[in-house]
Amino acid sequence: MEQRHYFQLKGARAEAVIHALATDTFFTDWCYPNPKRPNGEELCDLLVAFDDTAIIWQIKDLKVDEHGYYKKAEVEKNLRQLGGARRTLFELKAPVTLSNPRRGAETFDPATVKHVHLISVLMGEGQEEMPIMTEIKGHVLHVFTREFSDVALRELDTIADFCRYLRQKEALYGRKRVLVFGGEENLLGKYIELGRNFDWMTGHDKVIIEDSVWQKVQTMPQFIEKKLLDRISYGWDSMIDRAHEGSERYEIVARELARPDRFSRRLLSRWFMEAYDDFMRSEGDMVRRMSTHLDTTYCFLVTNDPAHGSERSRNILRAMCFVARGLRMENQKVIGVSTTQMNRGYDFLLLVKPGWTAEDEALKAQLQEAYGVFKNPRMFETTESEYPPLRTG
């Protein structure tokens, strides 16, 4: 009994490590620890369900034997549990209830999911040689160590960056023979160093990754400078995490805010802070800014209202988003964010409008006149690289 309790505690600690890292990367809203099958049995250790993507995690804390290997039966059990969870969700389509502290209880809908990733995390002392991928019943499965889980969830710390890596890596399975020394972080290092893809493997049937790659990448001046530049992007993460405070439809809005990768969040956070700084330097009662990135237009509003959420600021934000939709016809989606001079909270607005009619154009003109919104906008174009060029001299 005491021995069984020890292993239960050990497993719980291993799961807690991954849960904490995953929550930082994917946020509480889309992390579901220990979901249950209809019969009450545990489905998996963690399910991340974001938009059309599901990531199924199974976590085991294992010991190596005297030869430095995990017990084959224990490893295979972990893999079978992952395969079983996938089958339950997407083949049997059993009604699985999900729950987390923010969303409450909801039934998982497999029809919304297009991309499924399976991750087995082996949290033990560390086997010297571990495959980074394997297959179970025709489905590719990722094998993470504790060390790589920490590196991956800290370095690829947005849903976009993390899943892009998984997809690129899965595309190698069965097509390339990749031998990685010193842990998967070295493969990740090569992925980052050579443009966040594995296109450089084209023309090679066998690829060997040395065990010094990750250490080298971490000391590259461009990598260090990127980390410094990315600091501002975590302001956008804070905004995502507080979306539930500023919208009744918060999950839909939060999901849109969470779509951008780390580099995009850096840009968006900077643009928002520039609007806020402009307001603090100005003597007016508000500052309005519009920015476009990829397929989305963003509207930022900062006012001198004593508290966020006033009817005035909400009306102005609605007008801004509608006008912005008409000014940037190529973007059907507009996201609005407003705050006050004391930055006590945020209001959010999401406008998705595929078509644009003559009536819409007339309303746009009325709103521009009534609210003075983007009547004569000054347009600027900026370019920026994720990794800054090396400084010389």
LINLIN-V865462 format. One line per field, one symbol per residue. phi: phi as a letter, one per 40 degrees, with the letter a starting at -180 (. if undefined). psi: psi as a letter, one per 40 degrees, with the letter a starting at -180 (. if undefined). burial: # if it has 9 or more other ideal C-beta (glycine too) atoms within 8 Angstrom, else .. Layout:
phi = ???
psi = ???
burial = ???
//
This chain:
phi = .ccccdccccccccccccdccccccbgddbbbcfcbcdcgcccacabbbbfcbbbbbbbbbbbccccgbccdcccccccccccccccccbbcfccccbaacccgcaccbccccbbbbbbbbbccchccbbccaabbfgbcbcbbccccdccccccbcbcccccccccccccccgbbcbbbcghcdcccccdccbgfabcccdgbcbbbbccbccccccccdccccddcccdccccccccdcbcccbaccdccccccccccccccccccccccccccccccccbccabbbbbbafbbbbbbbbbcdcacgccccccccccdcccccccbccbcbbbbbbabccfcibbbabbbbcbabccccccdccccccbgcfcbccbbbbbabcbccccbg
psi = dddddddddddddddddddddddddeiddehghfiiideeihdidhhhhhbehhhhhhhhhiiiaeefiihddddddddddddddddddeddfighhiiiddeahihhhddehdhhhhhhhheaehidhhieiaihfehihhhiidddddddeddgfiddddddddddddedhedihhhhieiedddddddddfffifdeehehdhhhhieeddddddehdddddddddedddeddddddeedeeehdfddddddddediadddddddddddddddddddeieieihhihiihbeihhhhhhieidiieidddddddddddddddddgdehehhhhhiiidefeiiiihhhhgdihidddddddddddddefhfdgihhihiiiidhiihii.
burial = .........##.###.###.###.#############.....########..##########.#....##...##..######.######.....#####.......#....#.##########..#....##.##..###############..###############.##..#.#.#.###########.....#..#.....#.#...##.###.#.#####..##.######.##.###.##..##.######.#################.##......########..########.#..#.#..################..#.########....#######.#......##.##..##..#.##...................
//
